[in-house]
Amino acid sequence: MSDLTARQGARVFYTWTAQKDAVPLEIVSGRGARFETDDGGRWLDLGSMTWNAHLGQGHPAMTRALAEAASRGLVASPGAVFAEKARAGELLAEVAPRGLTKSFICLSGAEANENALKMARLVTGRSKVVARNRSYHGATLAMLSLSGDPRRARFEPGLPGVVRLADPYCYRCPFGKEPRSCGLDCAADLEAVLGREGPESVAAVILEGVAGANGVFVPPQGYFRMVREICDRHGILLVADEVLSGFGRTGRWFAVDHDGVTPDIITCAKGLTAGYAPGGAAIVTERIARHFDDEVLWCGLTAYANPLVCAAIVAAITTYRDERLVERAAQTGRWLGPRLERLAASRPFVGEVRGLGLLWALELVLPGSRTPQPAGAMGRLAAALRSRRLHVHKRDNLVYIAPPLVVTESELEEALEKLGAALDEVLS
Ligand SMILES: Cc1ncc(COP(=O)(O)O)c(C=O)c1O
């Protein structure tokens, strides 16, 4: 362990881990999907840092834009007017689905969701929220308890009025159906849930565009259209949490674009600033925007639409457009999918490969069954991936592939070879 790692570990917490179990990563340099650590390690990033480094490390457009914004030295209050703030709002309205016109700009995904749900309550005058069983919406007390993610358990009882909905988890379909013949029971379940709760008590349904850290559940075609229709029938707002799935991650600007649906609110973070500054946003429809022309928007924060955040948003969106990275993610995804299938075909411990664009999961099982690989094997796999210098997110029996949008096919070839070798070393 380096001196720096020791000094830092003594004074600054690592997250989501007992401190002695933390696996620090001292990055000293990087470019695109590659980075180097203090011990001389040369890594490939298959996880986009915290699923947010859409532009990889050291992108010159980002470093330039942030340096310029910092050099102005503007200390702005939430009501301040400046060019990057106006431009960030305009760009968000341009890339969001048609009809989403105005943004609330904050610092994180959790904050974006918190404010989206506050707005939904203010607009509808109702309080309950429907969220899925396997979902993650952030680590604040309210957003963690809204999440179906098991990490909420230690903080319960949490936010009152949270109602659960089944997941579009086709590999382990909660209704025992097959995707080709199911009739979208997981979306239709919303009608049953609302019937039990009383739809007039429900302000919003919040759904990840594609559930990310809980397992990459790509909703079947038509899923969001059916949910949209049910919400409309009951005057309930649809909030798409695109914190992880937004900004090209799935090969479209937002995952709901695959279904041609406009939610009432899209929440985003991560790719919004590509990790170069903290940033989050809730983008709302014209109707919601107009509501707050006359009514007070009871939302705010000291660092609201901070100048560095706005500069990062403008630079990130401009770069996605200039480099056609959303299209490139779709194309690379079409290249990657069959290769992951091929990797799985000769390995009976890969139960399913699922995903789209540059968001994929491998579900690892005991051969000949759908029983998840045990924690011990997954721990050994984590070590095998680390020893090959692959930065990969893992959880339970899942391995995720979510590289920066700027990754090249040759980098992915190299990564897949190493991934296959690590899987064989531990699970064959
Ligand atoms: C779908 C989703 N929503 C919300 C969040 C919370 O975002 P943040 O960590 O920026 O608060 C995350 C973070 O991983 C996420 O994946």
The ligand as a MOL file (V3000), in Angstrom:
LIG
                    3D

  0  0  0     0  0            999 V3000
M  V30 BEGIN CTAB
M  V30 COUNTS 16 16 0 0 0
M  V30 BEGIN ATOM
M  V30 1 C -30.4970 4.1350 -11.5450 0
M  V30 2 C -29.7990 4.9920 -10.5290 0
M  V30 3 N -30.4900 5.9740 -9.9230 0
M  V30 4 C -29.9150 6.7670 -9.0160 0
M  V30 5 C -28.6040 6.6020 -8.6370 0
M  V30 6 C -27.9900 7.5020 -7.6150 0
M  V30 7 O -27.0910 8.3540 -8.2140 0
M  V30 8 P -26.0020 9.1320 -7.3080 0
M  V30 9 O -25.0690 8.0850 -6.7910 0
M  V30 10 O -25.3770 10.0810 -8.2710 0
M  V30 11 O -26.7500 9.8000 -6.2260 0
M  V30 12 C -27.8500 5.5840 -9.2470 0
M  V30 13 C -26.4540 5.3770 -8.8630 0
M  V30 14 O -25.8210 4.4280 -9.1750 0
M  V30 15 C -28.4660 4.7500 -10.2080 0
M  V30 16 O -27.7910 3.7620 -10.7930 0
M  V30 END ATOM
M  V30 BEGIN BOND
M  V30 1 1 1 2
M  V30 2 1 2 3
M  V30 3 2 2 15
M  V30 4 2 3 4
M  V30 5 1 4 5
M  V30 6 1 5 6
M  V30 7 2 5 12
M  V30 8 1 6 7
M  V30 9 1 7 8
M  V30 10 2 8 9
M  V30 11 1 8 10
M  V30 12 1 8 11
M  V30 13 1 12 13
M  V30 14 1 12 15
M  V30 15 2 13 14
M  V30 16 1 15 16
M  V30 END BOND
M  V30 END CTAB
M  END
